[in-house]
Amino acid sequence: MADKPSHSRVRIALAQFCYSHSIDLEDLLAALGVTGGTDAEAMAHMAGVLDGMNIAASRIREHGLDNWARSN
């Protein structure tokens, strides 16, 4: 049996899914019936991944795939 992915990897995969389908993290939690008691560290990690994906997508649109990571 394959190794089970770490919680961090699962959060990254979930963040990628949410990003690709334009699903807001709060909407996802509400749809799952999560009203409180979430792990603040896990939520901060997902939020950071989503922010990074948004920034990268924006820079790729502005500068193209080959130049998106350059600082200038």
All heavy atoms as a GROMACS GRO file, in nm:
protein
  537
    1MET      N    1   0.083  -0.117   0.000
    1MET     CA    2   0.000   0.000   0.000
    1MET      C    3   0.089   0.124   0.000
    1MET      O    4   0.191   0.130   0.066
    1MET     CB    5  -0.088  -0.002   0.124
    1MET     CG    6  -0.193   0.105   0.124
    1MET     SD    7  -0.310   0.070   0.256
    1MET     CE    8  -0.347   0.233   0.303
    2ALA      N    9   0.048   0.224  -0.075
    2ALA     CA   10   0.126   0.348  -0.085
    2ALA      C   11   0.125   0.422   0.048
    2ALA      O   12   0.032   0.411   0.127
    2ALA     CB   13   0.068   0.436  -0.195
    3ASP      N   14   0.232   0.497   0.071
    3ASP     CA   15   0.239   0.578   0.192
    3ASP      C   16   0.129   0.682   0.192
    3ASP      O   17   0.095   0.740   0.088
    3ASP     CB   18   0.374   0.648   0.202
    3ASP     CG   19   0.487   0.551   0.233
    3ASP    OD1   20   0.459   0.447   0.296
    3ASP    OD2   21   0.601   0.582   0.196
    4LYS      N   22   0.075   0.706   0.308
    4LYS     CA   23  -0.029   0.807   0.325
    4LYS      C   24   0.037   0.945   0.318
    4LYS      O   25   0.140   0.967   0.381
    4LYS     CB   26  -0.095   0.786   0.460
    4LYS     CG   27  -0.212   0.873   0.487
    4LYS     CD   28  -0.275   0.834   0.620
    4LYS     CE   29  -0.385   0.930   0.655
    4LYS     NZ   30  -0.445   0.895   0.784
    5PRO      N   31  -0.020   1.040   0.241
    5PRO     CA   32   0.041   1.173   0.233
    5PRO      C   33   0.031   1.245   0.367
    5PRO      O   34  -0.062   1.223   0.444
    5PRO     CB   35  -0.042   1.244   0.126
    5PRO     CG   36  -0.170   1.170   0.120
    5PRO     CD   37  -0.142   1.029   0.162
    6SER      N   38   0.127   1.333   0.392
    6SER     CA   39   0.126   1.411   0.515
    6SER      C   40   0.009   1.509   0.513
    6SER      O   41  -0.048   1.539   0.408
    6SER     CB   42   0.257   1.488   0.530
    6SER     OG   43   0.264   1.591   0.431
    7HIS      N   44  -0.027   1.558   0.630
    7HIS     CA   45  -0.135   1.656   0.637
    7HIS      C   46  -0.100   1.781   0.556
    7HIS      O   47  -0.187   1.840   0.492
    7HIS     CB   48  -0.162   1.694   0.782
    7HIS     CG   49  -0.227   1.585   0.860
    7HIS    ND1   50  -0.239   1.587   0.996
    7HIS    CD2   51  -0.284   1.468   0.821
    7HIS    CE1   52  -0.301   1.480   1.037
    7HIS    NE2   53  -0.329   1.404   0.932
    8SER      N   54   0.027   1.818   0.556
    8SER     CA   55   0.071   1.934   0.480
    8SER      C   56   0.046   1.913   0.330
    8SER      O   57  -0.004   2.002   0.262
    8SER     CB   58   0.219   1.960   0.506
    8SER     OG   59   0.263   2.070   0.432
    9ARG      N   60   0.079   1.795   0.280
    9ARG     CA   61   0.057   1.764   0.137
    9ARG      C   62  -0.092   1.762   0.103
    9ARG      O   63  -0.131   1.808  -0.004
    9ARG     CB   64   0.119   1.630   0.102
    9ARG     CG   65   0.269   1.628   0.112
    9ARG     CD   66   0.328   1.636  -0.023
    9ARG     NE   67   0.472   1.634  -0.010
    9ARG     CZ   68   0.550   1.692  -0.095
    9ARG    NH1   69   0.501   1.754  -0.199
    9ARG    NH2   70   0.681   1.690  -0.079
   10VAL      N   71  -0.173   1.712   0.194
   10VAL     CA   72  -0.318   1.710   0.171
   10VAL      C   73  -0.371   1.853   0.165
   10VAL      O   74  -0.452   1.886   0.078
   10VAL     CB   75  -0.390   1.628   0.280
   10VAL    CG1   76  -0.542   1.643   0.269
   10VAL    CG2   77  -0.351   1.481   0.271
   11ARG      N   78  -0.323   1.940   0.256
   11ARG     CA   79  -0.368   2.080   0.254
   11ARG      C   80  -0.326   2.149   0.124
   11ARG      O   81  -0.403   2.227   0.067
   11ARG     CB   82  -0.312   2.155   0.375
   11ARG     CG   83  -0.378   2.115   0.505
   11ARG     CD   84  -0.343   2.208   0.619
   11ARG     NE   85  -0.202   2.212   0.651
   11ARG     CZ   86  -0.142   2.141   0.746
   11ARG    NH1   87  -0.212   2.056   0.819
   11ARG    NH2   88  -0.013   2.156   0.769
   12ILE      N   89  -0.206   2.121   0.076
   12ILE     CA   90  -0.161   2.181  -0.050
   12ILE      C   91  -0.249   2.133  -0.166
   12ILE      O   92  -0.291   2.212  -0.249
   12ILE     CB   93  -0.012   2.151  -0.075
   12ILE    CG1   94   0.074   2.229   0.025
   12ILE    CG2   95   0.028   2.184  -0.218
   12ILE    CD1   96   0.221   2.191   0.025
   13ALA      N   97  -0.278   2.005  -0.171
   13ALA     CA   98  -0.365   1.951  -0.277
   13ALA      C   99  -0.504   2.012  -0.269
   13ALA      O  100  -0.563   2.049  -0.372
   13ALA     CB  101  -0.372   1.798  -0.266
   14LEU      N  102  -0.557   2.027  -0.149
   14LEU     CA  103  -0.688   2.087  -0.132
   14LEU      C  104  -0.686   2.234  -0.174
   14LEU      O  105  -0.778   2.282  -0.240
   14LEU     CB  106  -0.734   2.074   0.013
   14LEU     CG  107  -0.874   2.126   0.044
   14LEU    CD1  108  -0.979   2.061  -0.043
   14LEU    CD2  109  -0.905   2.103   0.191
   15ALA      N  110  -0.580   2.305  -0.140
   15ALA     CA  111  -0.567   2.446  -0.180
   15ALA      C  112  -0.560   2.456  -0.333
   15ALA      O  113  -0.622   2.545  -0.392
   15ALA     CB  114  -0.444   2.509  -0.117
   16GLN      N  115  -0.488   2.366  -0.398
   16GLN     CA  116  -0.481   2.366  -0.544
   16GLN      C  117  -0.619   2.343  -0.604
   16GLN      O  118  -0.658   2.409  -0.701
   16GLN     CB  119  -0.383   2.259  -0.593
   16GLN     CG  120  -0.240   2.292  -0.562
   16GLN     CD  121  -0.146   2.176  -0.592
   16GLN    OE1  122  -0.183   2.059  -0.580
   16GLN    NE2  123  -0.024   2.209  -0.630
   17PHE      N  124  -0.694   2.249  -0.548
   17PHE     CA  125  -0.829   2.222  -0.596
   17PHE      C  126  -0.917   2.346  -0.580
   17PHE      O  127  -0.986   2.386  -0.674
   17PHE     CB  128  -0.889   2.103  -0.521
   17PHE     CG  129  -1.032   2.076  -0.558
   17PHE    CD1  130  -1.061   2.001  -0.670
   17PHE    CD2  131  -1.135   2.126  -0.480
   17PHE    CE1  132  -1.193   1.976  -0.706
   17PHE    CE2  133  -1.267   2.102  -0.516
   17PHE     CZ  134  -1.296   2.027  -0.628
   18CYS      N  135  -0.914   2.407  -0.460
   18CYS     CA  136  -0.995   2.525  -0.435
   18CYS      C  137  -0.958   2.638  -0.531
   18CYS      O  138  -1.046   2.706  -0.586
   18CYS     CB  139  -0.977   2.572  -0.291
   18CYS     SG  140  -1.055   2.465  -0.169
   19TYR      N  141  -0.830   2.657  -0.553
   19TYR     CA  142  -0.785   2.763  -0.644
   19TYR      C  143  -0.835   2.737  -0.786
   19TYR      O  144  -0.890   2.825  -0.851
   19TYR     CB  145  -0.633   2.774  -0.642
   19TYR     CG  146  -0.583   2.882  -0.734
   19TYR    CD1  147  -0.583   3.014  -0.694
   19TYR    CD2  148  -0.539   2.851  -0.862
   19TYR    CE1  149  -0.540   3.114  -0.780
   19TYR    CE2  150  -0.496   2.950  -0.948
   19TYR     CZ  151  -0.496   3.082  -0.906
   19TYR     OH  152  -0.455   3.180  -0.991
   20SER      N  153  -0.819   2.615  -0.833
   20SER     CA  154  -0.855   2.585  -0.971
   20SER      C  155  -1.005   2.591  -0.996
   20SER      O  156  -1.048   2.609  -1.109
   20SER     CB  157  -0.799   2.449  -1.014
   20SER     OG  158  -0.862   2.345  -0.943
   21HIS      N  159  -1.084   2.578  -0.890
   21HIS     CA  160  -1.230   2.583  -0.904
   21HIS      C  161  -1.291   2.709  -0.844
   21HIS      O  162  -1.413   2.716  -0.828
   21HIS     CB  163  -1.292   2.458  -0.840
   21HIS     CG  164  -1.257   2.332  -0.912
   21HIS    ND1  165  -1.317   2.293  -1.030
   21HIS    CD2  166  -1.164   2.238  -0.885
   21HIS    CE1  167  -1.265   2.180  -1.070
   21HIS    NE2  168  -1.171   2.144  -0.984
   22SER      N  169  -1.207   2.807  -0.811
   22SER     CA  170  -1.251   2.935  -0.754
   22SER      C  171  -1.340   2.916  -0.632
   22SER      O  172  -1.444   2.980  -0.618
   22SER     CB  173  -1.323   3.018  -0.860
   22SER     OG  174  -1.238   3.045  -0.968
   23ILE      N  175  -1.299   2.829  -0.543
   23ILE     CA  176  -1.374   2.804  -0.420
   23ILE      C  177  -1.304   2.875  -0.306
   23ILE      O  178  -1.186   2.854  -0.281
   23ILE     CB  179  -1.381   2.652  -0.390
   23ILE    CG1  180  -1.456   2.580  -0.502
   23ILE    CG2  181  -1.448   2.627  -0.255
   23ILE    CD1  182  -1.450   2.428  -0.491
   24ASP      N  183  -1.378   2.960  -0.238
   24ASP     CA  184  -1.326   3.033  -0.122
   24ASP      C  185  -1.314   2.936  -0.004
   24ASP      O  186  -1.399   2.849   0.015
   24ASP     CB  187  -1.421   3.147  -0.087
   24ASP     CG  188  -1.372   3.230   0.029
   24ASP    OD1  189  -1.278   3.309   0.009
   24ASP    OD2  190  -1.427   3.213   0.140
   25LEU      N  191  -1.208   2.949   0.072
   25LEU     CA  192  -1.182   2.859   0.184
   25LEU      C  193  -1.297   2.861   0.286
   25LEU      O  194  -1.341   2.757   0.334
   25LEU     CB  195  -1.050   2.894   0.252
   25LEU     CG  196  -1.003   2.801   0.362
   25LEU    CD1  197  -0.991   2.658   0.313
   25LEU    CD2  198  -0.869   2.850   0.416
   26GLU      N  199  -1.350   2.979   0.316
   26GLU     CA  200  -1.461   2.988   0.410
   26GLU      C  201  -1.586   2.919   0.355
   26GLU      O  202  -1.660   2.856   0.430
   26GLU     CB  203  -1.489   3.134   0.444
   26GLU     CG  204  -1.380   3.197   0.528
   26GLU     CD  205  -1.410   3.341   0.563
   26GLU    OE1  206  -1.525   3.386   0.545
   26GLU    OE2  207  -1.317   3.408   0.608
   27ASP      N  208  -1.610   2.931   0.224
   27ASP     CA  209  -1.724   2.863   0.163
   27ASP      C  210  -1.708   2.712   0.170
   27ASP      O  211  -1.804   2.639   0.192
   27ASP     CB  212  -1.742   2.906   0.017
   27ASP     CG  213  -1.785   3.051   0.004
   27ASP    OD1  214  -1.839   3.107   0.102
   27ASP    OD2  215  -1.764   3.109  -0.105
   28LEU      N  216  -1.585   2.664   0.149
   28LEU     CA  217  -1.559   2.521   0.158
   28LEU      C  218  -1.589   2.470   0.299
   28LEU      O  219  -1.657   2.369   0.317
   28LEU     CB  220  -1.414   2.491   0.122
   28LEU     CG  221  -1.368   2.347   0.146
   28LEU    CD1  222  -1.442   2.251   0.053
   28LEU    CD2  223  -1.219   2.334   0.128
   29LEU      N  224  -1.540   2.542   0.399
   29LEU     CA  225  -1.562   2.500   0.537
   29LEU      C  226  -1.711   2.500   0.571
   29LEU      O  227  -1.761   2.408   0.636
   29LEU     CB  228  -1.485   2.590   0.633
   29LEU     CG  229  -1.333   2.579   0.624
   29LEU    CD1  230  -1.267   2.682   0.716
   29LEU    CD2  231  -1.285   2.440   0.656
   30ALA      N  232  -1.783   2.602   0.525
   30ALA     CA  233  -1.927   2.608   0.550
   30ALA      C  234  -1.999   2.491   0.482
   30ALA      O  235  -2.088   2.429   0.540
   30ALA     CB  236  -1.984   2.741   0.501
   31ALA      N  237  -1.959   2.459   0.359
   31ALA     CA  238  -2.020   2.347   0.287
   31ALA      C  239  -1.994   2.214   0.356
   31ALA      O  240  -2.077   2.122   0.348
   31ALA     CB  241  -1.969   2.343   0.143
   32LEU      N  242  -1.881   2.204   0.424
   32LEU     CA  243  -1.848   2.082   0.496
   32LEU      C  244  -1.910   2.078   0.635
   32LEU      O  245  -1.898   1.978   0.706
   32LEU     CB  246  -1.695   2.067   0.508
   32LEU     CG  247  -1.621   2.044   0.377
   32LEU    CD1  248  -1.471   2.050   0.401
   32LEU    CD2  249  -1.661   1.912   0.314
   33GLY      N  250  -1.974   2.188   0.674
   33GLY     CA  251  -2.037   2.194   0.805
   33GLY      C  252  -1.941   2.226   0.917
   33GLY      O  253  -1.971   2.203   1.033
   34VAL      N  254  -1.824   2.280   0.884
   34VAL     CA  255  -1.726   2.317   0.985
   34VAL      C  256  -1.759   2.458   1.032
   34VAL      O  257  -1.750   2.553   0.956
   34VAL     CB  258  -1.582   2.311   0.928
   34VAL    CG1  259  -1.482   2.358   1.032
   34VAL    CG2  260  -1.550   2.172   0.878
   35THR      N  261  -1.802   2.468   1.157
   35THR     CA  262  -1.842   2.599   1.209
   35THR      C  263  -1.744   2.654   1.312
   35THR      O  264  -1.752   2.767   1.351
   35THR     CB  265  -1.982   2.591   1.272
   35THR    OG1  266  -1.981   2.492   1.375
   35THR    CG2  267  -2.086   2.557   1.168
   36GLY      N  268  -1.655   2.574   1.359
   36GLY     CA  269  -1.557   2.621   1.458
   36GLY      C  270  -1.464   2.508   1.494
   36GLY      O  271  -1.478   2.395   1.448
   37GLY      N  272  -1.367   2.541   1.572
   37GLY     CA  273  -1.274   2.439   1.618
   37GLY      C  274  -1.173   2.394   1.515
   37GLY      O  275  -1.116   2.287   1.527
   38THR      N  276  -1.147   2.475   1.413
   38THR     CA  277  -1.048   2.437   1.313
   38THR      C  278  -0.908   2.465   1.367
   38THR      O  279  -0.888   2.550   1.452
   38THR     CB  280  -1.068   2.515   1.181
   38THR    OG1  281  -1.059   2.654   1.208
   38THR    CG2  282  -1.201   2.482   1.118
   39ASP      N  283  -0.813   2.394   1.315
   39ASP     CA  284  -0.672   2.409   1.354
   39ASP      C  285  -0.619   2.538   1.290
   39ASP      O  286  -0.609   2.548   1.168
   39ASP     CB  287  -0.594   2.287   1.306
   39ASP     CG  288  -0.447   2.290   1.342
   39ASP    OD1  289  -0.393   2.398   1.371
   39ASP    OD2  290  -0.386   2.182   1.341
   40ALA      N  291  -0.586   2.636   1.371
   40ALA     CA  292  -0.542   2.765   1.321
   40ALA      C  293  -0.416   2.752   1.236
   40ALA      O  294  -0.403   2.820   1.133
   40ALA     CB  295  -0.517   2.861   1.437
   41GLU      N  296  -0.325   2.665   1.274
   41GLU     CA  297  -0.202   2.647   1.196
   41GLU      C  298  -0.232   2.588   1.059
   41GLU      O  299  -0.177   2.632   0.958
   41GLU     CB  300  -0.106   2.557   1.273
   41GLU     CG  301   0.030   2.546   1.206
   41GLU     CD  302   0.128   2.463   1.288
   41GLU    OE1  303   0.119   2.463   1.412
   41GLU    OE2  304   0.214   2.400   1.225
   42ALA      N  305  -0.322   2.492   1.054
   42ALA     CA  306  -0.360   2.431   0.926
   42ALA      C  307  -0.428   2.533   0.836
   42ALA      O  308  -0.401   2.540   0.715
   42ALA     CB  309  -0.450   2.310   0.948
   43MET      N  310  -0.516   2.614   0.893
   43MET     CA  311  -0.586   2.716   0.814
   43MET      C  312  -0.489   2.822   0.764
   43MET      O  313  -0.498   2.867   0.650
   43MET     CB  314  -0.698   2.781   0.896
   43MET     CG  315  -0.814   2.689   0.928
   43MET     SD  316  -0.902   2.631   0.780
   43MET     CE  317  -0.840   2.464   0.768
   44ALA      N  318  -0.393   2.860   0.847
   44ALA     CA  319  -0.293   2.958   0.805
   44ALA      C  320  -0.208   2.901   0.692
   44ALA      O  321  -0.173   2.974   0.598
   44ALA     CB  322  -0.205   2.998   0.924
   45HIS      N  323  -0.176   2.773   0.699
   45HIS     CA  324  -0.097   2.709   0.594
   45HIS      C  325  -0.174   2.711   0.462
   45HIS      O  326  -0.121   2.749   0.358
   45HIS     CB  327  -0.062   2.565   0.634
   45HIS     CG  328   0.020   2.494   0.531
   45HIS    ND1  329  -0.018   2.374   0.479
   45HIS    CD2  330   0.136   2.527   0.471
   45HIS    CE1  331   0.072   2.334   0.390
   45HIS    NE2  332   0.166   2.426   0.383
   46MET      N  333  -0.302   2.670   0.465
   46MET     CA  334  -0.382   2.672   0.342
   46MET      C  335  -0.397   2.813   0.287
   46MET      O  336  -0.388   2.834   0.166
   46MET     CB  337  -0.520   2.610   0.367
   46MET     CG  338  -0.515   2.460   0.368
   46MET     SD  339  -0.675   2.382   0.348
   46MET     CE  340  -0.732   2.445   0.193
   47ALA      N  341  -0.420   2.909   0.376
   47ALA     CA  342  -0.433   3.048   0.331
   47ALA      C  343  -0.304   3.096   0.265
   47ALA      O  344  -0.308   3.164   0.162
   47ALA     CB  345  -0.470   3.138   0.449
   48GLY      N  346  -0.190   3.060   0.322
   48GLY     CA  347  -0.062   3.097   0.263
   48GLY      C  348  -0.040   3.034   0.126
   48GLY      O  349   0.008   3.099   0.034
   49VAL      N  350  -0.078   2.908   0.113
   49VAL     CA  351  -0.066   2.840  -0.017
   49VAL      C  352  -0.156   2.908  -0.119
   49VAL      O  353  -0.113   2.937  -0.232
   49VAL     CB  354  -0.101   2.690  -0.004
   49VAL    CG1  355  -0.112   2.624  -0.140
   49VAL    CG2  356   0.002   2.617   0.081
   50LEU      N  357  -0.280   2.937  -0.082
   50LEU     CA  358  -0.372   3.004  -0.175
   50LEU      C  359  -0.322   3.142  -0.213
   50LEU      O  360  -0.329   3.181  -0.330
   50LEU     CB  361  -0.512   3.013  -0.114
   50LEU     CG  362  -0.587   2.880  -0.108
   50LEU    CD1  363  -0.710   2.892  -0.018
   50LEU    CD2  364  -0.625   2.833  -0.246
   51ASP      N  365  -0.269   3.218  -0.116
   51ASP     CA  366  -0.213   3.351  -0.147
   51ASP      C  367  -0.097   3.339  -0.245
   51ASP      O  368  -0.088   3.417  -0.341
   51ASP     CB  369  -0.165   3.421  -0.019
   51ASP     CG  370  -0.278   3.475   0.066
   51ASP    OD1  371  -0.392   3.483   0.015
   51ASP    OD2  372  -0.252   3.507   0.182
   52GLY      N  373  -0.009   3.244  -0.221
   52GLY     CA  374   0.104   3.224  -0.311
   52GLY      C  375   0.060   3.187  -0.451
   52GLY      O  376   0.117   3.235  -0.551
   53MET      N  377  -0.042   3.103  -0.461
   53MET     CA  378  -0.093   3.063  -0.592
   53MET      C  379  -0.156   3.183  -0.664
   53MET      O  380  -0.138   3.199  -0.785
   53MET     CB  381  -0.194   2.949  -0.577
   53MET     CG  382  -0.128   2.820  -0.529
   53MET     SD  383  -0.246   2.694  -0.483
   53MET     CE  384  -0.302   2.641  -0.642
   54ASN      N  385  -0.227   3.268  -0.589
   54ASN     CA  386  -0.286   3.388  -0.649
   54ASN      C  387  -0.179   3.483  -0.700
   54ASN      O  388  -0.190   3.538  -0.809
   54ASN     CB  389  -0.376   3.459  -0.548
   54ASN     CG  390  -0.510   3.393  -0.533
   54ASN    OD1  391  -0.566   3.342  -0.628
   54ASN    ND2  392  -0.561   3.393  -0.411
   55ILE      N  393  -0.075   3.503  -0.621
   55ILE     CA  394   0.034   3.592  -0.661
   55ILE      C  395   0.105   3.537  -0.785
   55ILE      O  396   0.130   3.611  -0.880
   55ILE     CB  397   0.133   3.613  -0.545
   55ILE    CG1  398   0.066   3.696  -0.434
   55ILE    CG2  399   0.261   3.680  -0.592
   55ILE    CD1  400   0.144   3.698  -0.304
   56ALA      N  401   0.135   3.409  -0.785
   56ALA     CA  402   0.203   3.348  -0.899
   56ALA      C  403   0.118   3.359  -1.025
   56ALA      O  404   0.169   3.395  -1.132
   56ALA     CB  405   0.237   3.202  -0.870
   57ALA      N  406  -0.011   3.331  -1.014
   57ALA     CA  407  -0.099   3.339  -1.132
   57ALA      C  408  -0.105   3.481  -1.186
   57ALA      O  409  -0.101   3.503  -1.308
   57ALA     CB  410  -0.239   3.289  -1.097
   58SER      N  411  -0.113   3.578  -1.096
   58SER     CA  412  -0.117   3.718  -1.137
   58SER      C  413   0.012   3.758  -1.209
   58SER      O  414   0.009   3.823  -1.314
   58SER     CB  415  -0.140   3.807  -1.014
   58SER     OG  416  -0.132   3.942  -1.049
   59ARG      N  417   0.125   3.718  -1.152
   59ARG     CA  418   0.254   3.753  -1.214
   59ARG      C  419   0.273   3.682  -1.348
   59ARG      O  420   0.333   3.737  -1.440
   59ARG     CB  421   0.368   3.724  -1.118
   59ARG     CG  422   0.367   3.822  -0.999
   59ARG     CD  423   0.488   3.808  -0.913
   59ARG     NE  424   0.611   3.823  -0.987
   59ARG     CZ  425   0.684   3.934  -0.992
   59ARG    NH1  426   0.644   4.040  -0.926
   59ARG    NH2  427   0.796   3.937  -1.060
   60ILE      N  428   0.225   3.561  -1.360
   60ILE     CA  429   0.234   3.489  -1.488
   60ILE      C  430   0.152   3.562  -1.593
   60ILE      O  431   0.196   3.579  -1.707
   60ILE     CB  432   0.191   3.342  -1.473
   60ILE    CG1  433   0.297   3.266  -1.394
   60ILE    CG2  434   0.166   3.278  -1.609
   60ILE    CD1  435   0.254   3.126  -1.350
   61ARG      N  436   0.031   3.607  -1.556
   61ARG     CA  437  -0.051   3.682  -1.651
   61ARG      C  438   0.018   3.811  -1.693
   61ARG      O  439   0.014   3.851  -1.809
   61ARG     CB  440  -0.188   3.714  -1.590
   61ARG     CG  441  -0.285   3.600  -1.593
   61ARG     CD  442  -0.427   3.644  -1.557
   61ARG     NE  443  -0.439   3.695  -1.422
   61ARG     CZ  444  -0.457   3.622  -1.313
   61ARG    NH1  445  -0.466   3.491  -1.325
   61ARG    NH2  446  -0.468   3.677  -1.195
   62GLU      N  447   0.082   3.879  -1.598
   62GLU     CA  448   0.148   4.007  -1.626
   62GLU      C  449   0.278   3.992  -1.704
   62GLU      O  450   0.307   4.073  -1.792
   62GLU     CB  451   0.178   4.080  -1.496
   62GLU     CG  452   0.057   4.132  -1.424
   62GLU     CD  453   0.092   4.194  -1.288
   62GLU    OE1  454   0.210   4.226  -1.265
   62GLU    OE2  455   0.001   4.206  -1.206
   63HIS      N  456   0.361   3.893  -1.668
   63HIS     CA  457   0.497   3.885  -1.720
   63HIS      C  458   0.525   3.763  -1.807
   63HIS      O  459   0.635   3.750  -1.859
   63HIS     CB  460   0.598   3.887  -1.604
   63HIS     CG  461   0.583   4.006  -1.515
   63HIS    ND1  462   0.621   4.132  -1.551
   63HIS    CD2  463   0.531   4.017  -1.390
   63HIS    CE1  464   0.595   4.217  -1.453
   63HIS    NE2  465   0.540   4.149  -1.354
   64GLY      N  466   0.430   3.673  -1.818
   64GLY     CA  467   0.451   3.552  -1.896
   64GLY      C  468   0.515   3.442  -1.813
   64GLY      O  469   0.575   3.467  -1.707
   65LEU      N  470   0.504   3.322  -1.860
   65LEU     CA  471   0.550   3.206  -1.786
   65LEU      C  472   0.701   3.207  -1.765
   65LEU      O  473   0.750   3.167  -1.660
   65LEU     CB  474   0.507   3.078  -1.859
   65LEU     CG  475   0.530   2.947  -1.787
   65LEU    CD1  476   0.460   2.947  -1.652
   65LEU    CD2  477   0.481   2.831  -1.870
   66ASP      N  478   0.777   3.253  -1.862
   66ASP     CA  479   0.923   3.250  -1.851
   66ASP      C  480   0.978   3.357  -1.758
   66ASP      O  481   1.088   3.342  -1.704
   66ASP     CB  482   0.987   3.265  -1.988
   66ASP     CG  483   0.962   3.145  -2.077
   66ASP    OD1  484   0.941   3.034  -2.022
   66ASP    OD2  485   0.962   3.161  -2.200
   67ASN      N  486   0.905   3.466  -1.738
   67ASN     CA  487   0.959   3.579  -1.661
   67ASN      C  488   0.882   3.609  -1.533
   67ASN      O  489   0.910   3.710  -1.469
   67ASN     CB  490   0.959   3.705  -1.749
   67ASN     CG  491   1.048   3.688  -1.868
   67ASN    OD1  492   1.160   3.636  -1.858
   67ASN    ND2  493   0.999   3.730  -1.984
   68TRP      N  494   0.790   3.528  -1.493
   68TRP     CA  495   0.702   3.562  -1.380
   68TRP      C  496   0.774   3.572  -1.247
   68TRP      O  497   0.734   3.648  -1.161
   68TRP     CB  498   0.585   3.465  -1.370
   68TRP     CG  499   0.622   3.330  -1.315
   68TRP    CD1  500   0.668   3.222  -1.385
   68TRP    CD2  501   0.615   3.289  -1.178
   68TRP    NE1  502   0.690   3.117  -1.300
   68TRP    CE2  503   0.659   3.155  -1.172
   68TRP    CE3  504   0.577   3.352  -1.060
   68TRP    CZ2  505   0.666   3.084  -1.052
   68TRP    CZ3  506   0.584   3.281  -0.943
   68TRP    CH2  507   0.627   3.148  -0.939
   69ALA      N  508   0.883   3.497  -1.229
   69ALA     CA  509   0.951   3.494  -1.099
   69ALA      C  510   1.058   3.601  -1.085
   69ALA      O  511   1.113   3.618  -0.977
   69ALA     CB  512   1.012   3.356  -1.075
   70ARG      N  513   1.087   3.673  -1.190
   70ARG     CA  514   1.189   3.777  -1.181
   70ARG      C  515   1.138   3.894  -1.099
   70ARG      O  516   1.020   3.928  -1.101
   70ARG     CB  517   1.228   3.825  -1.321
   70ARG     CG  518   1.299   3.716  -1.397
   70ARG     CD  519   1.357   3.771  -1.524
   70ARG     NE  520   1.422   3.661  -1.595
   70ARG     CZ  521   1.446   3.660  -1.722
   70ARG    NH1  522   1.408   3.763  -1.795
   70ARG    NH2  523   1.506   3.560  -1.779
   71SER      N  524   1.228   3.957  -1.027
   71SER     CA  525   1.189   4.067  -0.939
   71SER      C  526   1.163   4.197  -1.013
   71SER      O  527   1.098   4.287  -0.960
   71SER     CB  528   1.295   4.089  -0.830
   71SER     OG  529   1.418   4.122  -0.889
   72ASN      N  530   1.212   4.213  -1.132
   72ASN     CA  531   1.192   4.338  -1.209
   72ASN      C  532   1.090   4.319  -1.317
   72ASN      O  533   1.072   4.231  -1.382
   72ASN     CB  534   1.321   4.386  -1.270
   72ASN     CG  535   1.418   4.434  -1.164
   72ASN    OD1  536   1.380   4.457  -1.050
   72ASN    ND2  537   1.542   4.448  -1.201
   0.00000   0.00000   0.00000
